[in-house]
Amino acid sequence: MAEEQAKKELTVKKLRDRGVKPREEVIEMAKEQRKIIKQISECLKAGPKTIPEIASEINMPVGIVAWYVLTMFKYGQVEPGEEIDGYYKYKLVAKGGGK
């Protein structure tokens, strides 16, 4: 895994050295994604919540929140807990517990 990270950093460094910069819209999209993930993470710090509860609390459509929560699950940032009325209550995974 460390080898993959080193290879990735090397690629990024080579591109930077050549003066290649990402497009502005890509940078903005990445910033927006990080902002949404941070909002969801902050929301879950108070305790486990369902996707509709998270969506309501951060004032965002349920479908978008579902996509982000499930992506966070895929990468080991959240995990489902108990199920209530057909919805899992998601909670944050302790740092270092990811995949």
N, C-alpha and C positions, 0 to 999 in steps of 0.2 A: 504494500500500500504506500509506503514511503517512496518507493521507486516511482509509482504513478504520480504522486504529488510533485516530486522533483522533475519529472518529465513535463508535467503541466506547467510548472513555473518556468522551465526552460523555454517552452513554446511561447508563453506570454512574454518572456524577456526578449526572445528573438523578434517577435512582432513589434514590441516597443522600440527596440533598437533600430528597426527599419522605418520607424515613424508611423506605423499603422495604428490608428485609433478606432475604437468602436463607434458606430453611428450614434448620434445623439438620442434617437428614439429608443435604441437598445439600452442605453444608460438610464434613461428615464423609466423604462419598463422595469428594469432591475431594481431601481430605487423604490418604485411602487410595490413591487412584490415583497421586498424586504420590510417595507412599512406595514403591509397587511399581515405578514407573518409575525411581526413584532406586536401588532394589536391583538392578534389571536393569542399569542404567548402571554401577554400581559393579562388578558382576560382570564386565561386558565390558571394564572398564579393564585387567584382567589379560591380555586378549587375546581373539581371536575364539572364539566357542563356539556350539554348536548349541542349539536350543531345549530338548531334553531335558537337556543339560548345565547350562544356566541354571536350569531347573526344579529339578534335583537340588541345585544349589549353594545356591539361595535357599529350598529346601524349600517349593515351591509346585506345584500341579497343572500338568501340561504344557499342558493346554487354555487355562488362564488366561494362562500365560506366552506361549503362541503368540499369543493375542489382543493382548497388550500389545506384543510384539516386532513383530508385523505392523502395528500402529498406529504404533509408533515408526518403522517403515520408511516408512509412508505419509507421515509428516511429516518425513522426511529426517533422523531422529536416528540410525538404524542403516542398514547396508547389508549385503547378503549377500556372502559371499566364496566360498571354495571349497566344493564339495559333497562330503560324505563319507557313504557308506551311505544316500543319499537325503535327507540333512539338510544344509542350508546352515549354514555357520559365519558368524554375524552379528558385525559389528564396529561400534563407535561411529564416527560421522561427525564429523570435526573441526568445531568451532564455526564458524558462518558458512557451512557447506557445505550447510545445509538448504534446503528449497524455500520 
